[in-house]
C-alpha cells in the first residue's frame, strides 16, 4: 500500500511538472489520434443534422407534443441502456477498431430509413430507427473511450479527452446550426442523407488507424481472457462494486445527464413553443450549447490544470454552477438571453463530462476499461430516459409548463453538488489511485 501510494505521488509530481500538451501539437504529432479525431468530427457533425431534422419533423407531424418529442429521447436512452452491458464485454474482448468501423457502417444504413417518415401515421418509424441507431451506438461509445488511452501518452490524455469533447460540442454548434439551415432550405431528407454519408467517412478514417493492444500482463488480465462472456460481465460488476472511488466517478455523468437530458428536451420546446422561433431558433439553441461545451473544458483546463485532485474538486463546483444557471435559464424573457445562460451552463456540464472521463481512464486498467465505460453510459442513459419522460409529461400539464419544469430540475442539481463537495470539506484531498493508463 505504501509503495502504491509512492508511485501515485510520483505520477502526480510528473504530471504537475509536465507542461500541458496543446491541441495543435497533439493532432500534429499523434497521427493515429488525428485520424480518429477527424472521423469523429465528421460523423458528429452529421449527427446534429439528423437530430435537428428529426426533432423538427416529429414536432411538425405530432402537433408540437412535448411527450412525442420526449419519446424520441427516451428511445435513444433505453436502447443504449439495455445493450451497454453486452457492449462493454465486447469492447474488452474483441477488436475495438472493428467494433467502431462496423457500428459506423450499420448506422449509415439505418439513418437512410428516416427518409420513409413522410406522414403522421409513420412517426412510429422515428422511434424504431432512433432506438436501433442508439443501440448500435452503445457499442461504439465504450470502444471509443477505452481506445483513447491506447492511442495517447499520459501527458496527452487530458488534451485528447478535452479535444474529443470540444469537437462534439463544436459539431453540436456547427452541425445543429447548419442542420437547421439545411432543414429549412432543403427539407429533412437532405439532412438525413448527409448524416448517412458522414458515418461512411468516419469508418474510412478509423480503418486507417493502428490501435495497439496494451493489456497488463498480470494474473488478473490473464484470468479475464479465459472467462466466458457472462463471467466477464460479472467480473466487471465486481470490479466496480469493490471500488468506491470508481462508483463516485460513475455518478457524475449519471447526475448530469439525468437532468441535462431533460434540458435538451426543454430547451427545444423553449425555442419552438415558448419563444416561437421555429427550426432556426432550435438551431440557435443547439449552437450556443455547442459553443459552451467547446469552451468549458478548455477554460477549466487552463485554470485548474491537469492535476487529478484539482479535477476532482472542480466537479463539485461545476455542479453548483450548472444548477444555478438552469434556474436562471427558466426565467429568461427572450431567446437571446436564454441562449447566453444556456451557453454558460453547458460549459459547466461539459467540464463534468471531460473531468469524470479522464479520472476514470486514469483509474481503470485497460482490461476493465470497456465495461466500466459501458456502465457509465448505461447509468447516464437510463436516468436520462427517466427524467426526459417525466419532463415530457410535465410540460404538457397546464399547471406546469417548460419554465416551471426547468426551474425544478435546476433545483434538483443542487443535490449532487452538495453530496460531492461535503466530503471535501472534511477531507483536504481525495485518495486517488492512478493506473498506467496505457497498460
DANOR-V657751 format. One record per residue. N is the residue number from 1. RES is the residue in one small letter. OMEGA is omega in whole degrees, 0 to 359 (none if undefined). D_FIRST is the distance of its C-alpha to the first C-alpha in whole Angstrom. Layout:
# DANOR-V657751
n = {N | N}
res = {RES | RES}
omega = {OMEGA | OMEGA}
d_first = {D_FIRST | D_FIRST}
This chain:
# DANOR-V657751
n = {1 | 2 | 3 | 4 | 5 | 6 | 7 | 8 | 9 | 10 | 11 | 12 | 13 | 14 | 15 | 16 | 17 | 18 | 19 | 20 | 21 | 22 | 23 | 24 | 25 | 26 | 27 | 28 | 29 | 30 | 31 | 32 | 33 | 34 | 35 | 36 | 37 | 38 | 39 | 40 | 41 | 42 | 43 | 44 | 45 | 46 | 47 | 48 | 49 | 50 | 51 | 52 | 53 | 54 | 55 | 56 | 57 | 58 | 59 | 60 | 61 | 62 | 63 | 64 | 65 | 66 | 67 | 68 | 69 | 70 | 71 | 72 | 73 | 74 | 75 | 76 | 77 | 78 | 79 | 80 | 81 | 82 | 83 | 84 | 85 | 86 | 87 | 88 | 89 | 90 | 91 | 92 | 93 | 94 | 95 | 96 | 97 | 98 | 99 | 100 | 101 | 102 | 103 | 104 | 105 | 106 | 107 | 108 | 109 | 110 | 111 | 112 | 113 | 114 | 115 | 116 | 117 | 118 | 119 | 120 | 121 | 122 | 123 | 124 | 125 | 126 | 127 | 128 | 129 | 130 | 131 | 132 | 133 | 134 | 135 | 136 | 137 | 138 | 139 | 140 | 141 | 142 | 143 | 144 | 145 | 146 | 147 | 148 | 149 | 150 | 151 | 152 | 153 | 154 | 155 | 156 | 157 | 158 | 159 | 160 | 161 | 162 | 163 | 164 | 165 | 166 | 167 | 168 | 169 | 170 | 171 | 172 | 173 | 174 | 175 | 176 | 177 | 178 | 179 | 180 | 181 | 182 | 183 | 184 | 185 | 186 | 187 | 188 | 189 | 190 | 191 | 192 | 193 | 194 | 195 | 196 | 197 | 198 | 199 | 200 | 201 | 202 | 203 | 204 | 205 | 206 | 207 | 208 | 209 | 210 | 211 | 212 | 213 | 214 | 215 | 216 | 217 | 218 | 219 | 220 | 221 | 222 | 223 | 224 | 225 | 226 | 227 | 228 | 229 | 230 | 231 | 232 | 233 | 234 | 235 | 236 | 237 | 238 | 239 | 240 | 241 | 242 | 243 | 244 | 245 | 246 | 247 | 248 | 249 | 250 | 251 | 252 | 253 | 254 | 255 | 256 | 257 | 258 | 259 | 260 | 261 | 262 | 263 | 264 | 265 | 266 | 267 | 268 | 269 | 270 | 271 | 272 | 273 | 274 | 275 | 276 | 277 | 278 | 279 | 280 | 281 | 282 | 283 | 284 | 285 | 286 | 287 | 288 | 289 | 290 | 291 | 292 | 293 | 294 | 295 | 296 | 297 | 298 | 299 | 300 | 301 | 302 | 303 | 304 | 305 | 306 | 307 | 308 | 309 | 310 | 311 | 312 | 313 | 314 | 315 | 316 | 317 | 318 | 319 | 320 | 321 | 322 | 323 | 324 | 325 | 326 | 327 | 328 | 329 | 330 | 331 | 332 | 333 | 334 | 335 | 336 | 337 | 338 | 339 | 340 | 341 | 342 | 343 | 344 | 345 | 346 | 347 | 348 | 349 | 350 | 351 | 352 | 353 | 354 | 355 | 356 | 357 | 358 | 359 | 360 | 361 | 362 | 363 | 364 | 365 | 366 | 367 | 368 | 369 | 370 | 371 | 372 | 373 | 374 | 375 | 376 | 377 | 378 | 379 | 380 | 381 | 382 | 383 | 384 | 385 | 386 | 387 | 388 | 389 | 390 | 391 | 392 | 393 | 394 | 395 | 396 | 397 | 398 | 399 | 400 | 401 | 402 | 403 | 404 | 405 | 406 | 407 | 408 | 409 | 410 | 411 | 412 | 413 | 414 | 415 | 416 | 417 | 418 | 419 | 420 | 421 | 422 | 423 | 424 | 425 | 426 | 427 | 428 | 429 | 430 | 431 | 432 | 433 | 434 | 435 | 436 | 437 | 438 | 439}
res = {x | x | x | x | x | x | x | x | x | x | x | x | x | x | x | x | x | x | x | x | x | x | x | x | x | x | x | x | x | x | x | x | x | x | x | x | x | x | x | x | x | x | x | x | x | x | x | x | x | x | x | x | x | x | x | x | x | x | x | x | x | x | x | x | x | x | x | x | x | x | x | x | x | x | x | x | x | x | x | x | x | x | x | x | x | x | x | x | x | x | x | x | x | x | x | x | x | x | x | x | x | x | x | x | x | x | x | x | x | x | x | x | x | x | x | x | x | x | x | x | x | x | x | x | x | x | x | x | x | x | x | x | x | x | x | x | x | x | x | x | x | x | x | x | x | x | x | x | x | x | x | x | x | x | x | x | x | x | x | x | x | x | x | x | x | x | x | x | x | x | x | x | x | x | x | x | x | x | x | x | x | x | x | x | x | x | x | x | x | x | x | x | x | x | x | x | x | x | x | x | x | x | x | x | x | x | x | x | x | x | x | x | x | x | x | x | x | x | x | x | x | x | x | x | x | x | x | x | x | x | x | x | x | x | x | x | x | x | x | x | x | x | x | x | x | x | x | x | x | x | x | x | x | x | x | x | x | x | x | x | x | x | x | x | x | x | x | x | x | x | x | x | x | x | x | x | x | x | x | x | x | x | x | x | x | x | x | x | x | x | x | x | x | x | x | x | x | x | x | x | x | x | x | x | x | x | x | x | x | x | x | x | x | x | x | x | x | x | x | x | x | x | x | x | x | x | x | x | x | x | x | x | x | x | x | x | x | x | x | x | x | x | x | x | x | x | x | x | x | x | x | x | x | x | x | x | x | x | x | x | x | x | x | x | x | x | x | x | x | x | x | x | x | x | x | x | x | x | x | x | x | x | x | x | x | x | x | x | x | x | x | x | x | x | x | x | x | x | x | x | x | x | x | x | x | x | x | x | x | x | x | x | x | x | x | x | x | x | x | x | x | x | x | x | x | x | x | x | x | x | x | x | x | x | x | x | x | x | x}
omega = {179 | 180 | 178 | 179 | 178 | 179 | 179 | 181 | 178 | 180 | 179 | 178 | 178 | 180 | 181 | 182 | 183 | 180 | 181 | 178 | 179 | 180 | 179 | 179 | 178 | 182 | 181 | 187 | 185 | 186 | 182 | 179 | 180 | 179 | 177 | 181 | 183 | 177 | 178 | 182 | 181 | 183 | 178 | 177 | 179 | 179 | 183 | 170 | 182 | 185 | 180 | 180 | 182 | 179 | 179 | 181 | 181 | 179 | 181 | 184 | 183 | 180 | 176 | 179 | 177 | 180 | 178 | 178 | 176 | 178 | 177 | 180 | 178 | 178 | 177 | 189 | 185 | 181 | 178 | 181 | 185 | 185 | 182 | 178 | 178 | 181 | 180 | 178 | 180 | 181 | 179 | 184 | 185 | 183 | 178 | 177 | 180 | 179 | 182 | 179 | 181 | 181 | 177 | 183 | 178 | 180 | 178 | 179 | 181 | 182 | 179 | 178 | 179 | 178 | 182 | 183 | 184 | 181 | 183 | 182 | 176 | 180 | 179 | 178 | 180 | 180 | 181 | 182 | 178 | 178 | 181 | 180 | 181 | 174 | 177 | 180 | 180 | 175 | 182 | 189 | 178 | 178 | 179 | 184 | 177 | 182 | 185 | 178 | 179 | 182 | 186 | 171 | 182 | 184 | 179 | 193 | 180 | 179 | 180 | 178 | 180 | 180 | 178 | 179 | 179 | 178 | 175 | 182 | 179 | 178 | 171 | 180 | 184 | 184 | 181 | 177 | 178 | 178 | 176 | 180 | 180 | 179 | 180 | 186 | 188 | 180 | 184 | 182 | 180 | 180 | 179 | 179 | 178 | 181 | 179 | 180 | 183 | 177 | 179 | 178 | 178 | 180 | 180 | 179 | 180 | 179 | 182 | 183 | 171 | 183 | 180 | 174 | 186 | 180 | 180 | 177 | 181 | 179 | 178 | 180 | 179 | 178 | 179 | 182 | 182 | 182 | 168 | 180 | 180 | 179 | 178 | 178 | 182 | 180 | 176 | 177 | 178 | 179 | 180 | 183 | 185 | 184 | 182 | 182 | 177 | 177 | 179 | 177 | 180 | 182 | 188 | 181 | 180 | 178 | 184 | 182 | 179 | 176 | 183 | 177 | 177 | 178 | 175 | 178 | 186 | 179 | 175 | 179 | 175 | 182 | 186 | 190 | 184 | 183 | 176 | 184 | 175 | 185 | 177 | 176 | 177 | 178 | 179 | 180 | 181 | 178 | 181 | 173 | 179 | 179 | 178 | 180 | 177 | 190 | 180 | 180 | 180 | 179 | 181 | 179 | 180 | 182 | 187 | 185 | 185 | 177 | 183 | 180 | 179 | 176 | 180 | 181 | 183 | 180 | 180 | 178 | 181 | 177 | 180 | 180 | 181 | 181 | 182 | 182 | 175 | 174 | 179 | 179 | 184 | 183 | 184 | 187 | 184 | 179 | 182 | 181 | 177 | 181 | 179 | 180 | 180 | 179 | 182 | 178 | 180 | 173 | 179 | 181 | 183 | 171 | 177 | 183 | 185 | 183 | 179 | 178 | 180 | 179 | 175 | 180 | 179 | 187 | 187 | 178 | 186 | 185 | 180 | 193 | 180 | 181 | 179 | 180 | 174 | 175 | 178 | 180 | 180 | 180 | 183 | 182 | 181 | 178 | 176 | 179 | 182 | 182 | 179 | 178 | 180 | 180 | 178 | 177 | 186 | 184 | 177 | 179 | 183 | 184 | 184 | 182 | 186 | 184 | 181 | 181 | 180 | 180 | 177 | 180 | 176 | 177 | 180 | 183 | 176 | 180 | 179 | 178 | 180 | 181 | 182 | 186 | 182 | 179 | 181 | 177 | 182 | 185 | 189 | 179 | 181 | 175 | 180 | 178 | 185 | 176 | 167 | 191 | 181 | 184 | none}
d_first = {0 | 4 | 5 | 5 | 6 | 9 | 10 | 11 | 12 | 14 | 15 | 17 | 18 | 20 | 21 | 23 | 24 | 26 | 29 | 29 | 31 | 35 | 36 | 39 | 37 | 34 | 38 | 39 | 37 | 35 | 38 | 36 | 35 | 38 | 40 | 37 | 38 | 42 | 42 | 40 | 42 | 45 | 45 | 43 | 46 | 48 | 46 | 48 | 51 | 51 | 49 | 52 | 55 | 53 | 53 | 56 | 58 | 57 | 58 | 61 | 62 | 60 | 62 | 59 | 57 | 54 | 53 | 54 | 52 | 49 | 49 | 49 | 45 | 45 | 46 | 43 | 40 | 41 | 41 | 38 | 36 | 38 | 37 | 33 | 32 | 34 | 33 | 29 | 30 | 32 | 30 | 27 | 30 | 33 | 34 | 33 | 36 | 38 | 37 | 38 | 41 | 43 | 42 | 44 | 47 | 47 | 46 | 49 | 52 | 51 | 51 | 55 | 55 | 56 | 59 | 60 | 60 | 63 | 64 | 63 | 63 | 61 | 58 | 56 | 56 | 53 | 51 | 51 | 50 | 48 | 46 | 46 | 45 | 42 | 41 | 41 | 39 | 36 | 36 | 36 | 34 | 30 | 31 | 32 | 29 | 27 | 29 | 29 | 25 | 27 | 29 | 28 | 25 | 23 | 25 | 28 | 26 | 27 | 30 | 31 | 30 | 32 | 35 | 34 | 35 | 37 | 39 | 39 | 40 | 43 | 44 | 44 | 47 | 49 | 49 | 50 | 52 | 54 | 54 | 55 | 58 | 58 | 59 | 61 | 63 | 63 | 62 | 59 | 60 | 59 | 56 | 54 | 56 | 54 | 51 | 51 | 52 | 49 | 47 | 48 | 48 | 44 | 44 | 46 | 43 | 40 | 42 | 42 | 38 | 36 | 33 | 30 | 28 | 24 | 23 | 19 | 20 | 18 | 19 | 18 | 21 | 23 | 23 | 24 | 27 | 28 | 28 | 31 | 32 | 31 | 28 | 27 | 28 | 26 | 23 | 23 | 24 | 21 | 18 | 20 | 20 | 16 | 15 | 17 | 16 | 18 | 21 | 21 | 22 | 24 | 26 | 27 | 30 | 31 | 32 | 33 | 35 | 36 | 38 | 39 | 40 | 43 | 44 | 45 | 47 | 48 | 49 | 51 | 53 | 53 | 55 | 57 | 58 | 57 | 58 | 61 | 59 | 59 | 57 | 58 | 56 | 53 | 53 | 52 | 50 | 48 | 48 | 47 | 44 | 43 | 44 | 41 | 39 | 39 | 39 | 36 | 33 | 35 | 35 | 32 | 30 | 33 | 32 | 28 | 27 | 24 | 21 | 19 | 19 | 23 | 24 | 22 | 24 | 27 | 27 | 28 | 31 | 32 | 32 | 35 | 37 | 37 | 38 | 41 | 42 | 43 | 45 | 47 | 48 | 49 | 52 | 53 | 57 | 57 | 55 | 54 | 53 | 51 | 50 | 48 | 46 | 45 | 44 | 42 | 40 | 39 | 38 | 35 | 35 | 34 | 31 | 30 | 30 | 29 | 26 | 25 | 25 | 23 | 20 | 20 | 21 | 18 | 16 | 17 | 18 | 21 | 22 | 21 | 23 | 26 | 26 | 24 | 26 | 29 | 28 | 28 | 31 | 32 | 31 | 33 | 36 | 37 | 36 | 38 | 41 | 41 | 42 | 44 | 46 | 46 | 47 | 50 | 51 | 51 | 53 | 56 | 56 | 59 | 57 | 54 | 54 | 52 | 52 | 51 | 48 | 47 | 46 | 45 | 42 | 41 | 41 | 39 | 36 | 36 | 34 | 31 | 31 | 31 | 28 | 26 | 26 | 26 | 23 | 23 | 25 | 23 | 20 | 20 | 18 | 16 | 12 | 13 | 10 | 13 | 14 | 16 | 19 | 22 | 20}
